[in-house]
Amino acid sequence: MTDESEQAVQAAVDGELRLLDPEVRASPDHVLELLDPEFIEIGASGRRWDAESVLAVTSGGSVSAESPVEVSQMSGVVLAPGVVHLTYFADNQGRRAWRSSLWRLTETGWRMYFHQGTLTA
């Protein structure tokens, strides 16, 4: 991986981890800084989310500082210039899922464009 690719993947990883941070999630402004205006998520529940519906959940304390989401096996790859695909395993208080995100570089920085979660046993 080139230095430029490594930096792109690291920027996406940093953004992903920020979105999982309880303090960031509690601030709609901080969440919106990280979500692309065209953001869409297919949640582990099968529900389709947009930025507005995600804000309703994240600002309600869906992740607590006492029980943060545990992340493992995170990896990323540059799919095209300005587009990074991340995958990882997340455990949120026993609710375990494989997660996949697409991040794209915008005029304001790296933002999550798409996210999907798939529950696992």
ChimeraX attribute file (.defattr): number of C-alpha atoms within 10 A of each C-alpha:
attribute: neighborCount
match mode: 1-to-1
recipient: residues
	/A:1	9
	/A:2	7
	/A:3	8
	/A:4	11
	/A:5	19
	/A:6	14
	/A:7	12
	/A:8	23
	/A:9	23
	/A:10	16
	/A:11	17
	/A:12	29
	/A:13	21
	/A:14	12
	/A:15	21
	/A:16	18
	/A:17	12
	/A:18	16
	/A:19	21
	/A:20	20
	/A:21	16
	/A:22	20
	/A:23	17
	/A:24	18
	/A:25	24
	/A:26	21
	/A:27	15
	/A:28	16
	/A:29	11
	/A:30	14
	/A:31	23
	/A:32	20
	/A:33	16
	/A:34	22
	/A:35	22
	/A:36	22
	/A:37	14
	/A:38	11
	/A:39	20
	/A:40	19
	/A:41	21
	/A:42	16
	/A:43	16
	/A:44	17
	/A:45	10
	/A:46	12
	/A:47	9
	/A:48	13
	/A:49	17
	/A:50	16
	/A:51	18
	/A:52	12
	/A:53	12
	/A:54	20
	/A:55	18
	/A:56	13
	/A:57	13
	/A:58	20
	/A:59	17
	/A:60	12
	/A:61	14
	/A:62	14
	/A:63	20
	/A:64	16
	/A:65	10
	/A:66	7
	/A:67	10
	/A:68	15
	/A:69	21
	/A:70	13
	/A:71	17
	/A:72	12
	/A:73	9
	/A:74	14
	/A:75	14
	/A:76	20
	/A:77	18
	/A:78	20
	/A:79	12
	/A:80	10
	/A:81	11
	/A:82	15
	/A:83	21
	/A:84	25
	/A:85	21
	/A:86	19
	/A:87	20
	/A:88	16
	/A:89	20
	/A:90	22
	/A:91	16
	/A:92	15
	/A:93	12
	/A:94	10
	/A:95	12
	/A:96	19
	/A:97	20
	/A:98	19
	/A:99	19
	/A:100	20
	/A:101	21
	/A:102	22
	/A:103	30
	/A:104	22
	/A:105	18
	/A:106	11
	/A:107	6
	/A:108	9
	/A:109	15
	/A:110	22
	/A:111	26
	/A:112	27
	/A:113	21
	/A:114	20
	/A:115	19
	/A:116	21
	/A:117	21
	/A:118	15
	/A:119	16
	/A:120	12
	/A:121	6
